Amino acid sequence: MIARRGLGLPLGVRVGVPVGLALAVGVGVVEPVAVCVAVALAVQNVLGDLFASMSIALDKPFRVGDFLITGDEKGTVERIGIKSTHLRSLSGELIVMPNGELLKSRLRNYTNMSERRVAFAVGIVYETPQEIVREVPGILERAIRSQAPTRFDRAHFASFGDFALIFEAVYYVLDKDYTRMKAEEVLEQLHRGNVLQAPD
């Protein structure tokens, strides 16, 4: 017996719902709620990507063919879809990024750059003869100028390293293509010509 004097019922009258029925009703309510929450989250993600694709279409922060860097990912835009954007990385793999996630991150679009600054450093071992060391800035300048389209800025001694003299070179690539004329290409040319190798 459960007495409910506050309700004005006579003592001894049963008031309430059987425990088994209460549990059954509770389970029946919780399951639809959980399903609704899951559906709502899924719809939210889909709508977020949809609105993001509309924003890309209207604002045009990038287009097919543009080279983007976002976070740790970089590549050329191959396709802009309703839900995701496809990037082709420098190493060739396909990167698929949700539009919502893409617009939430900081984007760097290199396509609209008229020129791009590149700086790199090389080390000349201390055993290198002085006459060769004095020629290093000129060697770097000639190597850079031979790679078109570039604008040479400077090449100079920068610092003393643990095992080598450090020289720095700075130049500008006069091309919108981010994949063109990287510092590694200049260094590769220098090494092919054996101009930076220490003598025997």
C-alpha positions in Angstrom: 0.0 0.0 0.0 1.2 3.5 -0.8 -0.5 6.2 1.2 -1.0 9.7 -0.5 -2.5 11.9 2.1 -1.5 15.0 0.2 -3.9 14.0 -2.6 -6.8 13.6 -0.3 -7.1 9.9 -0.8 -8.2 7.5 1.9 -5.4 5.7 3.6 -4.7 2.3 2.0 -5.6 3.3 -1.5 -3.0 2.3 -4.1 -1.6 5.2 -6.1 1.1 4.9 -8.8 2.2 2.8 -11.7 3.5 -0.7 -11.5 7.3 -0.8 -11.6 7.3 -3.2 -14.6 5.0 -0.9 -16.6 7.1 2.2 -15.7 10.3 0.6 -16.9 8.6 -0.5 -20.1 7.3 3.0 -20.8 10.7 4.4 -20.0 12.5 2.2 -22.4 9.9 2.9 -25.1 10.5 6.6 -24.7 14.4 6.5 -24.5 14.8 4.5 -27.7 12.9 6.9 -30.0 14.7 9.9 -28.4 18.1 8.3 -29.0 17.2 7.6 -32.6 16.0 11.2 -33.1 19.2 12.6 -31.6 21.3 10.4 -34.0 19.2 11.4 -37.0 19.5 15.1 -36.0 23.3 14.9 -35.7 23.5 13.2 -39.1 21.2 15.8 -40.7 23.2 18.6 -39.1 26.5 17.3 -40.7 24.8 16.9 -44.1 23.3 20.4 -43.9 26.6 21.8 -42.7 28.4 20.4 -45.8 25.6 21.5 -48.1 25.7 25.1 -46.8 29.4 25.0 -47.0 29.2 24.0 -50.7 26.8 26.8 -51.3 29.2 29.2 -49.6 32.0 28.0 -51.9 29.8 28.5 -55.0 28.9 32.0 -53.9 32.1 33.3 -52.4 34.5 31.4 -54.6 37.4 31.2 -52.1 38.9 28.6 -54.5 38.2 27.0 -57.8 39.1 23.8 -59.7 42.8 24.0 -60.5 43.8 26.2 -57.5 46.6 25.0 -55.2 45.5 25.0 -51.5 47.2 24.5 -48.2 44.9 23.8 -45.2 46.4 22.5 -42.0 48.7 19.7 -42.8 47.1 19.0 -46.2 48.2 20.6 -49.5 47.1 19.9 -53.1 45.5 21.0 -56.3 41.6 21.2 -56.4 40.3 18.6 -58.7 36.6 18.5 -57.9 34.2 20.6 -55.8 31.2 18.5 -54.8 28.1 19.1 -52.7 29.5 17.3 -49.7 33.3 17.3 -50.2 36.2 18.7 -52.2 38.9 16.6 -53.8 42.5 17.7 -53.7 45.4 16.0 -55.5 48.5 16.1 -53.4 52.1 16.8 -54.6 52.9 13.1 -54.1 49.8 12.0 -56.1 47.3 10.7 -53.6 43.7 12.0 -53.6 42.7 13.9 -50.5 38.9 14.1 -49.8 37.9 16.9 -47.4 34.3 17.6 -46.2 33.3 21.1 -47.3 32.2 22.1 -43.8 35.6 21.1 -42.3 37.4 22.8 -45.2 35.8 26.1 -44.6 36.2 26.0 -40.9 40.0 25.7 -41.3 42.4 28.4 -42.4 42.9 28.2 -46.2 45.9 29.4 -48.1 45.3 29.8 -51.9 48.5 30.1 -53.8 46.9 30.5 -57.2 46.4 34.2 -57.1 50.0 35.0 -56.1 51.9 37.0 -58.7 55.2 35.7 -57.2 56.4 33.5 -54.4 59.3 34.0 -52.1 61.6 31.0 -51.5 64.5 30.9 -49.0 66.9 28.0 -48.3 70.2 27.4 -46.6 73.2 25.2 -47.6 76.2 24.1 -45.5 79.8 24.2 -46.7 82.1 22.0 -44.6 84.9 23.8 -42.8 87.5 21.8 -44.7 86.5 23.5 -48.0 89.3 25.7 -49.4 88.8 29.4 -48.9 88.8 30.2 -52.7 85.8 27.9 -53.1 84.0 29.3 -50.0 84.3 32.8 -51.5 82.6 31.6 -54.7 79.6 30.1 -53.0 77.3 33.2 -53.2 78.1 33.5 -56.9 77.5 29.8 -57.5 74.1 30.0 -55.8 73.1 33.1 -57.8 74.0 31.5 -61.1 72.1 28.4 -60.2 69.0 30.3 -59.3 69.2 32.6 -62.3 69.4 29.6 -64.6 66.0 28.4 -63.4 63.3 30.5 -65.2 61.1 32.1 -64.3 62.9 33.4 -61.2 64.0 36.7 -59.7 67.2 36.5 -57.7 67.2 38.4 -54.4 70.4 37.6 -52.5 72.9 34.9 -51.4 75.2 35.4 -48.5 77.0 33.9 -45.5 74.5 33.5 -42.7 76.1 31.8 -39.7 78.6 29.2 -38.3 77.1 25.8 -38.0 78.3 22.9 -35.9 80.0 21.3 -38.8 79.7 23.7 -41.7 79.5 27.3 -42.8 75.8 28.2 -43.4 74.9 30.2 -46.5 71.4 31.5 -47.3 69.9 32.2 -50.6 66.6 34.0 -51.3 64.7 34.3 -54.6 61.2 34.8 -56.1 59.4 32.4 -58.4 57.5 34.5 -61.0 54.8 31.9 -61.5 51.5 31.1 -59.9 52.2 27.3 -60.0 53.2 26.4 -56.5 54.7 23.1 -57.6 57.2 24.9 -59.9 60.7 25.8 -59.0 61.2 24.7 -55.3 64.4 25.1 -53.4 65.0 21.4 -53.7 65.4 21.8 -57.5 68.1 24.4 -57.1 70.0 22.2 -54.6 69.6 19.2 -56.8 71.2 21.1 -59.7 74.0 22.2 -57.5 74.7 18.7 -56.3 74.6 17.4 -59.9 77.3 19.8 -60.8 79.3 18.9 -57.7 79.6 22.5 -56.8 78.7 22.0 -53.1 80.5 18.8 -52.5 83.5 18.8 -50.2 86.8 18.0 -51.9 88.4 14.6 -51.3 
